[in-house]
Amino acid sequence: MTASVRLPHRGWLFDLDGTVYRGEALIPGADTTIAALRAAGRRVAFLSNKPLETRADYAAKLTRLGVPAGAADVVTSSLVLARHLRRLDPGAPVFVIGEAPLLAELAAHGFEVRPDPRVRWVVIAFDRTFDYAKLNTALQAVRGGARLIATNPDRTCPTEDGEIPDCAGMTAAVEAVTGATVEVTVGKPSPLILEVALERLGVAAGECAIVGDRLETDIAMGKRLGLATVLVLTGVTAAADPRIAEIAPDLVLPSIRELLEP
């Protein structure tokens, strides 16, 4: 007997951490659900606010966990930031609070990635190497006229061992010491990342569903921009969270597995 998909949409966007996997562990049923969507002719792409790996790395991880994917199937906040900043200020010198994959993405898009404050932009991202020296460089850059841009607004990132600090911590630190404000945050729930994702899928917002574990990013973006929304409870949102009733996703499911009906 073939399982059917609960929603009819042609395009499907899946968050990764807390939705398809947690750390190195696949969420049970993610592989069969995504395979069923593809077999039914639905278009699938993956969205991540986390700039800690390249798109090829994410694709390799998905494939290793049983969900075949190529780099073109993955849209990250790193890619969207590089594309957006290239429209704003092509080739600008930038200082990056972030890790190697983000630096590489920016360099690949023609930016001059510098280790000092003589820059036009400070790029803020989820950075597990964030320290006082980076904070001071950001301060000096802003004092010299640099502007702030960030990859994502997430406070924490879900892992198999619990939640760890995410980009919001780095952003808050930089804003606190500089007195400046991030001008744009490109990751979910920004329409900037959705624009890139829909372009990859080749569908309109009304033909697309988004599946994620965060109300304030995945679900808020979908509701605001006309997508069907599916909240899964395998990540950071608990079933008792009162915001679920306020935001009202189209579906609230225990996990990605329940997207399929027997």
VENDAPE-V584397 format. One line per field, one symbol per residue. psi: psi as a letter, one per 30 degrees, with the letter a starting at -180 (. if undefined). burial: I if it has 16 or more other C-alpha atoms within 10 Angstrom, else O. Layout:
psi: ???
burial: ???
This chain:
psi: kkklkflgkekkkkldkfeeljbgkkkkfeeeeeeeeefggkkklkkkfjhflleeeeeeeeeefgjklleffkklfeeeeeeeeeeeikglkkkkjlleeeeeeeefggljjlglgilfkjkkljjfgkaeeeeeeeeeeefggllkklelgkelkklfgaklkaeeeeeeeeeeffglkkekjflkgkfeeeeeeeeefhllefgkkkklfkefdeeeeeeegglkkjkkggbfklfgkffeeefilekjkelfegfkk.
burial: OOOOIOIOIIIIIIIIIIIIIIIOOIIOIIIIIIIIIOOOOIIIIIIIIIIIIIIOOIIIIIOOIOIOIOOOIIIIIIIIIIIIIIOOOOIIIIIIIIIOIIIOIIOOIOIIIOOIIIIIIIIIIIIOOOOOOIIIIIIIIIOOOIIIIIIIIIIIIIIOOOOOOIIIIIIOOIIOOIOOOIOIIIIIIIOIIIOIIIOIIOIOIOIIIIIIIIIOIIIIIIIOOOIIIIIIIIIIIOOOOOOIOOOIIIOIIOIIIIIIOO
